[in-house]
């Protein structure tokens, strides 16, 4: 896309340099950027509307209050504006930065090529944010993804992004202490695992800072790999939807394939990320190339 206006390899190298610098000091940016892309693309499309500031912007929605990594996109944008003003959209920077972070977190086999040419959206409304919660049934999750032009396999593969990142205890504490109002733990969880998590997420406290890794394999909780699927097959899923993937008849076969073959997962993950990056893309005269990612151009 950018070859006609500027050297695309230079665009890539500038974004990659920023992401590498951030990753060197904080490996958790992989999960942060993955979450940012998901929360942007699944609302009004991959138009960087999530990056816009405002009292009623998407950033203000409850689901987005813990989104982070905006400074990485802003730093890349500043560098690109100095090198090639008004050429590269914030939406494209977000997609490229996420791809680079995934490659850093998973190695060369995790790298995938992305499409560019997106324009940035002009508006961002908190009211538009309607993302599924962790208790969603598998059938509803599939429907949500299908409505965005993705398949059931894409859904299973993209939820594999939970191979990195953390979950706040208050999101899943009910599974440990009072699942479905029973006063007991979710029976789909490994009992020994429940006891371990209870020590990390006490019933009597509700500290926002209490978190656990989504991938409970300590050797790969910050690595983009297929360990997440192995964990949920052992009834060690943190979020309810994650555990349901391994148990539901409509998804268990794909989960097994992902758990048994890491290369297949990485290959499909890259393809599904590219598909997700195509949701609601703005091109041509639809939208603009914002000069600053947190606000629309004034003229």
Rosetta blueprint (number, residue, H / E / L):
1 X L
2 X H
3 X H
4 X H
5 X L
6 X L
7 X L
8 X H
9 X H
10 X H
11 X H
12 X H
13 X H
14 X H
15 X H
16 X H
17 X H
18 X H
19 X H
20 X H
21 X H
22 X H
23 X H
24 X H
25 X H
26 X L
27 X L
28 X L
29 X H
30 X H
31 X H
32 X H
33 X H
34 X H
35 X H
36 X H
37 X H
38 X H
39 X H
40 X H
41 X H
42 X H
43 X H
44 X H
45 X L
46 X L
47 X L
48 X L
49 X H
50 X H
51 X H
52 X L
53 X L
54 X L
55 X L
56 X L
57 X L
58 X H
59 X H
60 X H
61 X L
62 X H
63 X H
64 X H
65 X L
66 X L
67 X L
68 X L
69 X L
70 X H
71 X H
72 X H
73 X H
74 X H
75 X H
76 X H
77 X H
78 X H
79 X H
80 X H
81 X H
82 X H
83 X H
84 X L
85 X L
86 X L
87 X L
88 X L
89 X L
90 X H
91 X H
92 X H
93 X H
94 X H
95 X H
96 X H
97 X H
98 X H
99 X H
100 X H
101 X H
102 X H
103 X H
104 X H
105 X H
106 X H
107 X L
108 X H
109 X H
110 X H
111 X L
112 X L
113 X L
114 X L
115 X L
116 X L
117 X L
118 X L
119 X E
120 X E
121 X L
122 X L
123 X L
124 X L
125 X L
126 X H
127 X H
128 X H
129 X L
130 X L
131 X L
132 X L
133 X L
134 X L
135 X L
136 X L
137 X L
138 X H
139 X H
140 X H
141 X H
142 X H
143 X H
144 X H
145 X H
146 X H
147 X L
148 X L
149 X L
150 X L
151 X L
152 X H
153 X H
154 X H
155 X H
156 X H
157 X H
158 X H
159 X H
160 X H
161 X H
162 X H
163 X H
164 X L
165 X L
166 X E
167 X E
168 X E
169 X H
170 X H
171 X H
172 X H
173 X H
174 X H
175 X H
176 X H
177 X H
178 X L
179 X H
180 X H
181 X H
182 X L
183 X L
184 X L
185 X L
186 X L
187 X L
188 X L
189 X L
190 X L
191 X H
192 X H
193 X H
194 X H
195 X H
196 X H
197 X H
198 X H
199 X H
200 X H
201 X L
202 X L
203 X L
204 X L
205 X L
206 X L
207 X L
208 X L
209 X L
210 X L
211 X E
212 X E
213 X E
214 X L
215 X L
216 X L
217 X L
218 X L
219 X L
220 X L
221 X L
222 X L
223 X L
224 X L
225 X L
226 X L
227 X H
228 X H
229 X H
230 X H
231 X H
232 X H
233 X H
234 X L
235 X L
236 X L
237 X L
238 X L
239 X L
240 X H
241 X H
242 X H
243 X H
244 X H
245 X H
246 X H
247 X H
248 X L
249 X L
250 X L
251 X L
252 X H
253 X H
254 X H
255 X H
256 X H
257 X H
258 X H
259 X H
260 X H
261 X L
262 X H
263 X H
264 X H
265 X H
266 X H
267 X H
268 X H
269 X H
270 X H
271 X H
272 X H
273 X H
274 X H
275 X H
276 X H
277 X L
278 X L
279 X L
280 X L
281 X L
282 X E
283 X L
284 X L
285 X L
286 X L
287 X L
288 X E
289 X L
290 X L
291 X L
292 X E
293 X L
294 X L
295 X E
296 X L
297 X L
298 X L
299 X L
